[in-house]
Amino acid sequence: MTFRNALNLLRPYHKRTTIIILLALAISAISAVTPFINRNIIDKGLLQGDVRLVATFVLLLLTLQIGGQFIEYLQRRQEVNISNDLDKRLKTEAFEHGLKLKPTYFKEQGFYNRISDALYDITKIMSIANSSLLTIFVIMCKCIGAMVGLIILDWRLSVFVAGILPVKILINAKIRKRAEQYSEQAMEDNKDYNSWLSNILTGITDIKLWNLRVKFTSEYQEHVQTINDSSKRLTLLNSKNNFLSNALEYGLMNALYILGALLIVGNRLTFGGLTAFISFTAYVFSPVNIIMDVRIILKQITPSVEALKRFHELEEEDCTGSKSMPERLSTIEFRDVSVSFDGREIIKDLNFKINRGEKVAIAGDNGSGKTTIVNLLLRLYEPTKGEILVDGTPIGEYSTEEFRRKFSVVSQDIHLFRGTVKENITFDKTAEIAYNQDARLKFCTEVIESWDKGYETPVGNDGTKLSGGERQKIALLRALRRKAEILVLDEATSSYDKASDAEFNRYIRECTDYGFYFIVTHRKDILPHMDKVLEL
């Protein structure tokens, strides 16, 4: 990561950065003038015993110092605004991109891991702003202003001061190379930890049932220790850089006293000039140190920048499409469709055609590919071979979002969002529930209406406050509320009791609200009510 790459991140904020540069120029002017005021306070005021002149210069110096602090405050305000906006923009872009990614990217690495890794990288990148990258404008102007003042005070001492800068730069270059290596390892350690923690959190029940607390606590301790060791290496590396840099500065400052004394004895420098020169040498080294530190930070975040770049290069779903979906669908066809994962063939040369009005059951053993067919139909998977057509057109030619609007789905793995039953059915806090008017759905609604809060009952995180059957009934109500052409139910009644399952079968037999019905099931009771059965 270079300064140019970092500044590219700030391109959308050119107005604010322009303000920062103008403020920096003002600080530069103050930094150039201040050493002369200090010299005059000593030479023309204190050494001459002119109290009035001392007071005048002190008042001028105070004005400049307060003015400089106020300018830095204004600059800091701009910097914080840019930092907050940049953080929000990067994270929003990453989150939105994650939502648009092809679902296959989440098969091996879940959505949480993909997004959390990207957000971790952004947090690292934001250390640029949090470490005052924008302030470099101010720092550099301060450095230039102070250097101009020092050269005017005494060019000989200024040459001596400038001579130490290449040494500091050489040390910094070596530190930066090591910092990049350590940072890359720290990034991998953090991402391994995120992946491990995500896996553990989803298996908390099994951890309790199998008494795995000690095992996973030990693994957690190892992950934390690894992360802490990575952080420790980076911290000590920065401390080493500070030690070497400060040691050079101490040697320089003490050498200035000797050189200054020789110049004073030779009447080539005043006492006030030497005092002002030594005092304001820090105005040169402090900015240089900060710039060197930022260069190290840029090296540290380079792995995160590259990882975030790779994340944004992942292919998104096609939300445009070359054709518009027909208003009313007539046929759905699988033509020589095969699917393989990791070299394992799940479906081979599948062919079938469904006409409008037909109800289709998909049955078969576990692992036979029932849910895979559903995922292919919903464009969550893509065929390894063959094609899927709607009204004779390959589904890839339709916009993904427009295509999925044709479906109402209850998936095998139901997810309920944190909130109330009503919010999970409607996805709209202001929408009304109309199911109490549909007697066919009493097997779903009566249990909800029996609760004290009814549809305002909180479901908990992912529906943890509800039973499996209750969760499935809410998911069914949610799917049926959507006005769509195709109803897809993947093991939607696996947790129903016998009575509810019978009522569901009756509902499906009588329902004519949809053009197509795909029912994935292990239960044979519903098969007589289907027009076609795909046995896998």
C-alpha positions as CSV (number, residue, x, y, z in Angstrom):
1,M,0.0,0.0,0.0
2,T,1.5,3.3,-1.1
3,F,0.6,6.9,-0.2
4,R,-1.0,7.2,-3.6
5,N,-3.3,4.2,-2.9
6,A,-4.2,5.7,0.4
7,L,-4.9,9.1,-1.1
8,N,-7.1,7.4,-3.7
9,L,-9.4,6.4,-0.8
10,L,-9.8,10.1,0.0
11,R,-10.6,11.2,-3.6
12,P,-14.4,11.5,-2.9
13,Y,-13.6,14.0,-0.2
14,H,-11.5,16.5,-2.3
15,K,-13.4,19.5,-0.9
16,R,-12.6,18.6,2.7
17,T,-9.0,17.7,1.9
18,T,-8.6,21.0,0.2
19,I,-9.7,22.8,3.4
20,I,-7.2,20.7,5.3
21,I,-4.4,21.7,2.9
22,L,-5.3,25.4,3.3
23,L,-5.3,25.1,7.0
24,A,-1.9,23.3,6.8
25,L,-0.4,26.1,4.9
26,A,-1.5,28.5,7.6
27,I,0.1,26.3,10.2
28,S,3.3,26.2,8.0
29,A,3.5,30.0,8.1
30,I,3.1,30.0,11.9
31,S,5.8,27.3,12.2
32,A,8.2,29.4,10.1
33,V,7.7,32.6,12.0
34,T,7.7,31.2,15.6
35,P,11.5,30.5,15.9
36,F,12.3,34.1,15.1
37,I,10.0,35.4,17.8
38,N,11.6,33.0,20.3
39,R,15.1,34.3,19.3
40,N,14.0,37.9,19.7
41,I,12.5,37.2,23.1
42,I,15.9,36.0,24.3
43,D,18.3,38.3,22.4
44,K,16.4,41.6,22.3
45,G,14.2,41.1,25.3
46,L,15.7,39.0,28.1
47,L,19.4,39.6,27.5
48,Q,18.7,43.4,27.0
49,G,16.4,43.6,30.0
50,D,13.6,45.1,27.9
51,V,10.5,43.8,29.7
52,R,8.1,45.7,27.5
53,L,9.6,44.1,24.4
54,V,9.5,40.7,26.0
55,A,5.8,41.2,26.8
56,T,5.1,42.3,23.2
57,F,6.8,39.3,21.7
58,V,5.2,36.9,24.3
59,L,1.8,38.3,23.4
60,L,2.5,37.8,19.7
61,L,3.8,34.3,20.3
62,L,0.7,33.5,22.4
63,T,-1.6,34.7,19.7
64,L,0.2,32.6,17.1
65,Q,0.2,29.5,19.4
66,I,-3.6,29.8,20.2
67,G,-4.3,30.5,16.5
68,G,-2.3,27.5,15.5
69,Q,-4.1,25.3,18.0
70,F,-7.5,26.5,16.7
71,I,-6.5,25.8,13.1
72,E,-5.4,22.3,14.1
73,Y,-8.8,21.9,15.8
74,L,-10.6,22.9,12.6
75,Q,-8.4,20.5,10.6
76,R,-9.1,17.7,13.1
77,R,-12.8,18.2,12.7
78,Q,-12.5,17.8,8.9
79,E,-10.3,14.7,9.4
80,V,-12.8,13.1,11.8
81,N,-15.7,13.7,9.4
82,I,-13.7,12.2,6.5
83,S,-12.7,9.2,8.7
84,N,-16.3,8.5,9.7
85,D,-17.7,8.8,6.2
86,L,-14.9,6.7,4.7
87,D,-15.5,4.0,7.3
88,K,-19.2,4.0,6.6
89,R,-18.7,3.9,2.9
90,L,-16.2,1.1,2.8
91,K,-18.3,-1.1,5.2
92,T,-21.5,-0.4,3.4
93,E,-19.9,-1.2,0.0
94,A,-18.5,-4.5,1.4
95,F,-21.8,-5.5,3.0
96,E,-23.8,-4.7,-0.1
97,H,-21.3,-6.6,-2.3
98,G,-21.5,-9.5,0.1
99,L,-25.3,-9.6,-0.3
100,K,-24.9,-9.6,-4.1
101,L,-22.3,-12.4,-4.3
102,K,-23.1,-15.7,-6.0
103,P,-24.4,-18.1,-3.3
104,T,-21.7,-20.7,-4.2
105,Y,-19.1,-18.5,-2.5
106,F,-20.9,-19.2,0.8
107,K,-20.9,-23.0,0.4
108,E,-17.4,-23.5,1.8
109,Q,-17.1,-20.3,3.8
110,G,-20.4,-19.0,5.2
111,F,-21.7,-15.5,4.7
112,Y,-20.7,-14.5,8.3
113,N,-17.1,-15.4,7.7
114,R,-17.0,-13.7,4.3
115,I,-18.4,-10.4,5.7
116,S,-16.5,-10.5,9.0
117,D,-13.2,-11.0,7.2
118,A,-14.0,-8.1,4.9
119,L,-15.0,-5.9,7.8
120,Y,-11.8,-6.9,9.7
121,D,-9.8,-5.8,6.6
122,I,-11.6,-2.5,6.6
123,T,-10.9,-1.9,10.3
124,K,-7.2,-2.4,9.5
125,I,-7.4,0.0,6.6
126,M,-9.2,2.6,8.7
127,S,-6.1,2.7,10.9
128,I,-4.9,5.0,8.1
129,A,-7.4,7.7,9.0
130,N,-7.3,6.9,12.8
131,S,-3.5,7.3,12.7
132,S,-4.0,10.8,11.1
133,L,-3.0,10.1,7.6
134,L,-4.9,13.3,6.7
135,T,-2.8,15.2,9.3
136,I,0.3,14.5,7.2
137,F,-0.7,17.5,5.1
138,V,-0.4,19.6,8.3
139,I,2.7,17.7,9.5
140,M,4.5,18.2,6.3
141,C,3.7,21.9,6.2
142,K,4.8,22.2,9.8
143,C,8.0,20.4,8.9
144,I,8.7,22.6,5.8
145,G,7.9,25.8,7.8
146,A,10.1,24.9,10.7
147,M,12.9,23.8,8.3
148,V,12.7,27.2,6.5
149,G,12.9,29.0,9.9
150,L,15.9,26.9,11.0
151,I,17.8,27.5,7.8
152,I,17.4,31.2,8.2
153,L,18.5,31.0,11.8
154,D,21.7,29.1,10.9
155,W,22.2,27.1,7.7
156,R,25.3,25.2,9.2
157,L,23.3,23.7,12.0
158,S,20.4,23.0,9.5
159,V,22.7,21.0,7.3
160,F,23.9,18.9,10.3
161,V,20.2,18.2,11.2
162,A,19.3,17.3,7.7
163,G,22.2,14.8,7.6
164,I,20.6,12.5,10.1
165,L,17.3,12.2,8.1
166,P,18.7,9.5,5.7
167,V,19.7,7.4,8.6
168,K,16.2,7.5,10.1
169,I,14.7,6.7,6.7
170,L,17.0,3.7,6.3
171,I,16.0,2.3,9.7
172,N,12.3,2.9,8.9
173,A,12.6,1.0,5.6
174,K,13.8,-2.1,7.3
175,I,11.1,-1.8,10.0
176,R,8.4,-1.4,7.4
177,K,9.4,-4.6,5.6
178,R,9.2,-6.6,8.8
179,A,5.9,-4.9,9.7
180,E,4.3,-6.1,6.5
181,Q,5.3,-9.7,7.3
182,Y,4.0,-9.5,10.8
183,S,0.8,-7.8,9.8
184,E,0.0,-10.5,7.1
185,Q,0.4,-13.2,9.8
186,A,-1.8,-11.3,12.2
187,M,-4.5,-11.0,9.5
188,E,-4.4,-14.8,8.9
189,D,-4.5,-15.5,12.7
190,N,-7.6,-13.2,13.1
191,K,-9.4,-14.7,10.2
192,D,-8.7,-18.3,11.4
193,Y,-10.1,-17.2,14.8
194,N,-13.3,-15.7,13.2
195,S,-13.9,-18.9,11.2
196,W,-13.3,-21.1,14.3
197,L,-15.6,-18.9,16.5
198,S,-18.4,-18.9,13.8
199,N,-18.3,-22.7,13.8
200,I,-18.4,-23.0,17.6
201,L,-21.3,-20.5,18.0
202,T,-23.5,-22.5,15.7
203,G,-22.8,-25.7,17.6
204,I,-23.3,-24.5,21.2
205,T,-26.0,-27.1,21.9
206,D,-23.8,-30.0,20.9
207,I,-21.0,-28.6,23.0
208,K,-23.2,-28.9,26.0
209,L,-24.6,-32.3,25.1
210,W,-21.2,-33.8,24.5
211,N,-19.4,-32.0,27.3
212,L,-16.9,-30.3,25.0
213,R,-16.5,-27.2,27.1
214,V,-13.0,-28.0,28.3
215,K,-11.9,-28.9,24.8
216,F,-13.1,-25.8,23.1
217,T,-12.1,-23.5,26.0
218,S,-8.5,-24.8,25.4
219,E,-8.8,-24.2,21.7
220,Y,-10.1,-20.7,22.3
221,Q,-7.2,-20.0,24.6
222,E,-4.8,-21.1,21.9
223,H,-6.4,-18.8,19.3
224,V,-6.3,-15.9,21.7
225,Q,-2.7,-16.6,22.5
226,T,-1.8,-16.7,18.8
227,I,-3.6,-13.4,18.1
228,N,-1.9,-11.8,21.2
229,D,1.5,-13.0,20.0
230,S,1.0,-11.5,16.6
231,S,-0.1,-8.2,18.2
232,K,2.9,-8.4,20.6
233,R,5.4,-8.7,17.7
234,L,3.9,-5.7,15.9
235,T,3.9,-3.6,19.2
236,L,7.5,-4.5,20.0
237,L,8.5,-3.8,16.4
238,N,7.1,-0.3,16.7
239,S,8.8,0.2,20.0
240,K,12.1,-0.9,18.5
241,N,11.6,1.7,15.7
242,N,10.9,4.4,18.4
243,F,13.9,3.4,20.4
244,L,16.3,3.7,17.5
245,S,14.8,6.9,16.2
246,N,14.9,8.5,19.7
247,A,18.5,7.4,20.3
248,L,19.5,9.2,17.0
249,E,17.7,12.3,18.0
250,Y,19.2,12.4,21.5
251,G,22.7,12.1,20.0
252,L,21.9,14.9,17.5
253,M,20.4,17.3,20.1
254,N,23.5,16.9,22.4
255,A,25.8,17.4,19.4
256,L,23.9,20.7,18.6
257,Y,25.0,22.1,21.9
258,I,28.7,21.6,21.1
259,L,28.4,22.9,17.6
260,G,26.3,25.8,18.7
261,A,28.8,26.7,21.4
262,L,31.6,26.8,18.8
263,L,29.4,29.2,16.6
264,I,28.6,31.4,19.5
265,V,32.3,31.7,20.5
266,G,33.1,32.6,16.9
267,N,30.3,35.3,16.9
268,R,28.5,33.5,14.2
269,L,25.4,32.7,16.2
270,T,23.6,34.4,19.1
271,F,22.6,32.7,22.3
272,G,18.9,33.3,21.5
273,G,19.4,31.9,18.0
274,L,20.9,28.6,19.4
275,T,18.1,28.3,22.0
276,A,15.4,28.8,19.4
277,F,17.2,26.4,16.9
278,I,17.4,23.6,19.5
279,S,13.8,24.2,20.6
280,F,12.4,24.1,17.1
281,T,14.5,21.2,15.9
282,A,11.7,19.0,17.4
283,Y,9.3,20.7,14.9
284,V,11.3,19.0,12.2
285,F,11.8,15.6,13.8
286,S,8.4,15.1,15.3
287,P,6.6,15.4,11.8
288,V,9.3,13.2,10.2
289,N,8.7,10.5,12.9
290,I,5.0,10.6,12.4
291,I,5.4,10.3,8.6
292,M,7.8,7.4,9.2
293,D,5.2,5.8,11.5
294,V,2.5,6.2,8.9
295,R,4.7,4.5,6.3
296,I,5.0,1.5,8.7
297,I,1.2,1.5,9.1
298,L,0.7,1.5,5.4
299,K,2.9,-1.6,5.2
300,Q,0.9,-3.2,8.0
301,I,-2.4,-2.7,6.2
302,T,-1.1,-3.8,2.8
303,P,-2.3,-7.5,3.3
304,S,-5.7,-6.2,4.3
305,V,-5.9,-3.9,1.3
306,E,-5.1,-6.9,-1.0
307,A,-7.6,-9.2,0.8
308,L,-10.3,-6.6,0.5
309,K,-9.5,-6.1,-3.2
310,R,-9.8,-9.9,-3.8
311,F,-13.2,-9.8,-1.9
312,H,-14.5,-7.1,-4.2
313,E,-13.4,-9.1,-7.2
314,L,-15.6,-12.0,-6.3
315,E,-18.4,-12.3,-8.9
316,E,-21.8,-10.9,-8.1
317,E,-25.2,-12.4,-9.2
318,D,-26.6,-10.9,-12.4
319,C,-29.3,-8.4,-11.2
320,T,-29.8,-7.0,-14.7
321,G,-30.7,-9.7,-17.2
322,S,-31.1,-9.4,-20.9
323,K,-34.8,-10.4,-20.9
324,S,-37.8,-9.4,-18.9
325,M,-39.8,-12.1,-17.0
326,P,-43.1,-13.0,-18.6
327,E,-46.1,-11.8,-16.5
328,R,-47.6,-15.3,-16.5
329,L,-45.4,-18.4,-16.7
330,S,-46.3,-21.5,-18.7
331,T,-43.5,-24.1,-18.4
332,I,-40.5,-24.9,-16.3
333,E,-38.0,-27.4,-17.7
334,F,-34.8,-29.1,-16.6
335,R,-32.8,-30.2,-19.6
336,D,-29.8,-32.6,-19.1
337,V,-29.0,-30.9,-15.8
338,S,-26.0,-32.2,-13.9
339,V,-24.4,-30.8,-10.7
340,S,-21.1,-31.7,-9.0
341,F,-19.5,-30.4,-5.9
342,D,-15.8,-31.0,-5.2
343,G,-15.7,-33.8,-7.8
344,R,-18.8,-35.5,-6.3
345,E,-21.7,-35.8,-8.7
346,I,-25.0,-35.0,-7.0
347,I,-27.4,-34.9,-10.0
348,K,-26.7,-36.4,-13.4
349,D,-28.6,-35.7,-16.6
350,L,-31.8,-34.7,-15.0
351,N,-34.7,-34.0,-17.4
352,F,-38.3,-33.0,-16.6
353,K,-40.9,-30.5,-17.7
354,I,-43.6,-29.0,-15.6
355,N,-46.6,-27.2,-17.0
356,R,-48.6,-24.5,-15.4
357,G,-51.1,-25.7,-12.8
358,E,-49.2,-28.9,-12.0
359,K,-48.2,-29.8,-8.4
360,V,-45.0,-31.7,-8.2
361,A,-43.5,-33.6,-5.3
362,I,-39.8,-34.2,-5.1
363,A,-39.1,-37.4,-3.1
364,G,-36.1,-39.6,-2.4
365,D,-33.4,-40.7,0.1
366,N,-31.2,-38.3,2.1
367,G,-28.5,-36.9,-0.1
368,S,-30.3,-37.8,-3.3
369,G,-30.4,-34.2,-4.5
370,K,-33.9,-33.0,-3.6
371,T,-32.8,-29.7,-2.0
372,T,-30.2,-29.3,-4.8
373,I,-33.1,-29.3,-7.3
374,V,-34.7,-26.5,-5.3
375,N,-31.5,-24.5,-5.1
376,L,-31.0,-24.9,-8.8
377,L,-34.5,-23.7,-9.4
378,L,-34.0,-20.7,-7.2
379,R,-30.6,-19.9,-8.8
380,L,-28.8,-20.5,-5.6
381,Y,-26.7,-23.1,-7.4
382,E,-25.7,-23.3,-11.1
383,P,-25.7,-26.5,-13.1
384,T,-22.4,-28.0,-13.9
385,K,-23.9,-29.1,-17.2
386,G,-27.2,-28.6,-18.9
387,E,-29.7,-25.8,-18.5
388,I,-32.9,-24.8,-16.8
389,L,-35.6,-23.0,-18.9
390,V,-38.7,-21.0,-18.1
391,D,-41.0,-20.6,-21.0
392,G,-38.2,-21.9,-23.2
393,T,-35.7,-19.3,-22.1
394,P,-32.6,-20.1,-20.0
395,I,-33.1,-18.7,-16.5
396,G,-29.7,-17.0,-16.6
397,E,-31.0,-14.5,-19.1
398,Y,-33.5,-13.1,-16.6
399,S,-32.6,-10.7,-13.8
400,T,-31.9,-12.7,-10.6
401,E,-34.0,-10.4,-8.4
402,E,-36.9,-10.3,-10.9
403,F,-36.7,-14.1,-11.3
404,R,-36.9,-14.7,-7.6
405,R,-39.9,-12.4,-7.2
406,K,-41.8,-15.2,-8.9
407,F,-41.2,-17.6,-6.0
408,S,-42.7,-18.0,-2.5
409,V,-40.4,-20.3,-0.5
410,V,-40.2,-22.2,2.7
411,S,-36.6,-23.6,2.9
412,Q,-35.4,-26.6,4.8
413,D,-33.2,-24.4,7.1
414,I,-35.7,-21.8,8.3
415,H,-34.3,-18.5,9.5
416,L,-36.4,-16.1,11.5
417,F,-35.1,-12.6,12.0
418,R,-34.9,-11.1,15.5
419,G,-38.2,-9.3,16.1
420,T,-41.9,-10.3,16.4
421,V,-44.0,-12.9,14.6
422,K,-45.7,-10.2,12.7
423,E,-42.4,-8.6,11.5
424,N,-41.2,-12.0,10.4
425,I,-44.3,-12.7,8.4
426,T,-44.7,-9.3,6.8
427,F,-41.1,-7.8,6.8
428,D,-43.1,-4.6,7.3
429,K,-43.9,-3.3,10.8
430,T,-47.0,-1.4,9.5
431,A,-48.5,-4.2,7.5
432,E,-51.6,-6.0,8.7
433,I,-52.1,-9.7,9.1
434,A,-55.1,-11.1,7.2
435,Y,-54.7,-14.8,7.9
436,N,-57.4,-14.9,10.5
437,Q,-59.8,-14.5,7.7
438,D,-58.6,-17.6,5.9
439,A,-60.0,-20.7,7.5
440,R,-57.7,-22.9,5.4
441,L,-54.7,-21.7,7.4
442,K,-56.2,-22.2,10.9
443,F,-53.6,-25.0,11.5
444,C,-51.0,-22.2,11.4
445,T,-52.7,-19.2,12.9
446,E,-54.5,-20.7,15.9
447,V,-51.3,-21.4,17.8
448,I,-50.1,-17.9,17.2
449,E,-53.4,-16.3,18.2
450,S,-53.4,-18.4,21.4
451,W,-50.3,-16.6,22.7
452,D,-50.8,-13.6,25.1
453,K,-49.1,-11.2,22.6
454,G,-50.3,-13.0,19.5
455,Y,-48.5,-11.7,16.4
456,E,-46.5,-9.3,18.6
457,T,-44.8,-12.2,20.3
458,P,-40.9,-11.9,20.1
459,V,-39.4,-14.9,18.3
460,G,-35.9,-14.6,19.8
461,N,-32.6,-14.8,17.9
462,D,-33.4,-17.0,14.8
463,G,-36.6,-18.2,16.5
464,T,-35.0,-19.8,19.5
465,K,-38.1,-19.0,21.6
466,L,-40.3,-21.2,19.4
467,S,-40.6,-24.9,18.7
468,G,-39.6,-26.3,15.3
469,G,-43.2,-26.7,14.2
470,E,-44.0,-23.1,15.3
471,R,-41.1,-21.8,13.3
472,Q,-42.2,-23.7,10.2
473,K,-45.8,-22.4,10.5
474,I,-44.6,-18.8,10.7
475,A,-42.3,-19.5,7.7
476,L,-45.3,-20.9,5.7
477,L,-47.4,-17.9,6.6
478,R,-44.6,-15.7,5.4
479,A,-44.3,-17.5,2.1
480,L,-48.0,-17.6,1.5
481,R,-48.4,-13.9,2.1
482,R,-46.2,-13.2,-0.9
483,K,-48.0,-12.9,-4.2
484,A,-46.0,-15.1,-6.5
485,E,-46.3,-17.6,-9.4
486,I,-44.3,-20.6,-7.9
487,L,-44.7,-22.1,-4.4
488,V,-41.6,-24.0,-3.2
489,L,-41.8,-25.9,0.1
490,D,-38.6,-27.8,1.1
491,E,-39.5,-30.2,4.0
492,A,-41.9,-27.4,5.2
493,T,-43.8,-29.7,7.6
494,S,-41.0,-32.0,8.9
495,S,-41.7,-30.7,12.5
496,Y,-45.5,-30.6,12.3
497,D,-47.7,-32.8,14.5
498,K,-49.9,-35.3,12.7
499,A,-53.1,-33.1,12.8
500,S,-51.3,-30.1,11.4
501,D,-49.7,-32.2,8.7
502,A,-53.1,-33.5,7.7
503,E,-54.4,-29.9,7.5
504,F,-51.5,-28.9,5.5
505,N,-52.1,-31.7,3.0
506,R,-55.7,-30.6,2.7
507,Y,-54.6,-27.0,2.1
508,I,-52.2,-28.0,-0.7
509,R,-54.8,-30.2,-2.3
510,E,-57.4,-27.4,-2.5
511,C,-55.0,-24.5,-3.1
512,T,-55.2,-22.9,-6.6
513,D,-53.3,-19.6,-5.7
514,Y,-50.1,-20.5,-7.6
515,G,-49.2,-21.5,-11.1
516,F,-46.6,-24.1,-10.0
517,Y,-46.1,-26.2,-6.8
518,F,-42.8,-27.9,-5.8
519,I,-43.1,-29.9,-2.6
520,V,-39.9,-31.6,-1.3
521,T,-41.0,-34.2,1.3
522,H,-40.1,-37.5,3.0
523,R,-43.7,-38.1,3.9
524,K,-45.8,-40.1,1.5
525,D,-49.2,-38.9,2.7
526,I,-49.1,-35.9,0.3
527,L,-48.0,-37.8,-2.8
528,P,-51.6,-38.8,-3.8
529,H,-52.5,-35.1,-4.0
530,M,-49.6,-34.4,-6.5
531,D,-49.9,-34.3,-10.3
532,K,-46.3,-35.5,-10.7
533,V,-43.7,-37.1,-8.4
534,L,-39.9,-36.8,-9.0
535,E,-38.4,-39.8,-7.3
536,L,-34.6,-39.4,-6.8
